[in-house]
Amino acid sequence: MEAKAIAKGCRISPIKARLVIDLIRGKDVKDAKTILVNYNTKASKLILKVLDSATANAVNNNKLDEAKLFVSEARVDAGPVMKRIMFDSRGHIGRKDKRTSHIVICVKER
């Protein structure tokens, strides 16, 4: 039995978020939370929220034991890109892409 949590449209680039999510994939939930609390980035704060939500779903909805949970799946998908204009040299108009992410975390019982 597994529990899942998804955060859609997070205002962080998927490349930056993947650097952090690679650290917790396959780890126990307790170890993953310790890593995320001590890692000082915007991505770690967002991923910690999703991990807490997935853990709560497993404990409350599926009646799983929190001490036996581990991160079975952790991925960051690209969300929609907000395209903004940026004035460039010689009268041109450039583009500044503001990327978003979908964070998906699944936890299972060991």
C-alpha positions in Angstrom: 0.0 0.0 0.0 1.4 3.4 -0.9 0.3 7.0 -0.2 0.9 9.9 -2.6 1.1 13.7 -2.3 1.4 16.2 -5.2 2.2 19.9 -5.2 1.4 21.5 -8.5 2.6 24.8 -9.9 5.4 25.4 -7.4 7.3 28.6 -8.3 10.8 27.0 -8.6 12.7 25.7 -11.6 12.5 21.9 -12.0 16.3 21.7 -12.4 16.9 23.3 -8.9 14.2 21.2 -7.3 15.6 17.9 -8.7 19.0 18.6 -7.1 17.3 18.3 -3.7 14.8 15.6 -4.4 17.6 13.3 -5.6 18.9 13.3 -2.0 15.8 11.8 -0.4 14.8 9.2 -3.0 14.7 5.7 -1.5 15.5 6.9 2.1 13.4 6.3 5.2 10.9 9.1 5.9 12.7 10.1 9.2 16.0 10.3 7.4 14.5 12.3 4.5 13.0 14.8 6.9 16.3 15.3 8.6 18.0 15.9 5.3 15.4 18.4 4.2 15.3 20.3 7.5 19.1 20.8 7.4 19.3 21.7 3.7 18.7 25.4 3.4 17.1 26.0 0.1 13.6 27.0 -1.2 13.3 23.6 -2.8 13.9 21.8 0.5 11.1 23.7 2.2 8.6 22.9 -0.6 9.6 19.3 -0.8 9.3 18.9 3.0 5.7 20.1 2.9 4.9 17.5 0.2 6.7 14.8 2.2 4.8 15.7 5.4 1.5 15.6 3.4 2.4 12.1 1.9 3.3 10.8 5.4 0.0 12.2 6.8 -2.0 10.5 4.0 -0.3 7.2 4.7 -0.9 7.3 8.5 -4.4 8.8 8.5 -6.0 7.3 5.3 -4.2 4.0 4.9 -3.4 3.2 8.6 0.3 2.6 7.9 3.0 2.8 10.6 5.1 6.0 10.2 8.2 4.4 11.6 8.2 1.8 8.7 7.6 4.3 5.8 10.2 5.1 3.1 10.2 7.3 0.0 9.4 4.9 -2.8 9.0 7.5 -5.5 10.1 11.1 -5.7 10.1 13.2 -8.8 9.9 16.7 -10.1 8.0 17.3 -13.3 8.0 20.5 -15.3 4.9 22.7 -14.9 3.7 25.5 -17.1 6.1 28.2 -18.0 5.2 31.8 -17.5 6.7 33.9 -20.2 7.6 37.5 -19.3 9.2 40.2 -21.5 12.5 41.8 -20.7 13.8 44.8 -22.5 17.0 44.0 -24.3 19.7 46.0 -26.0 19.2 47.9 -29.3 15.5 48.2 -28.9 14.8 44.5 -28.9 12.5 42.6 -26.5 13.9 39.5 -24.9 12.0 36.9 -23.0 12.4 35.8 -19.4 10.9 32.4 -18.7 9.6 31.8 -15.1 9.4 28.0 -14.7 7.2 26.1 -12.4 7.3 22.5 -11.0 5.0 19.7 -10.0 6.5 17.8 -7.0 5.3 14.2 -6.6 6.2 12.0 -3.6 5.0 8.5 -2.8 5.7 6.6 0.4 5.4 2.9 1.1 5.7 0.7 4.1 8.9 -1.4 4.4 
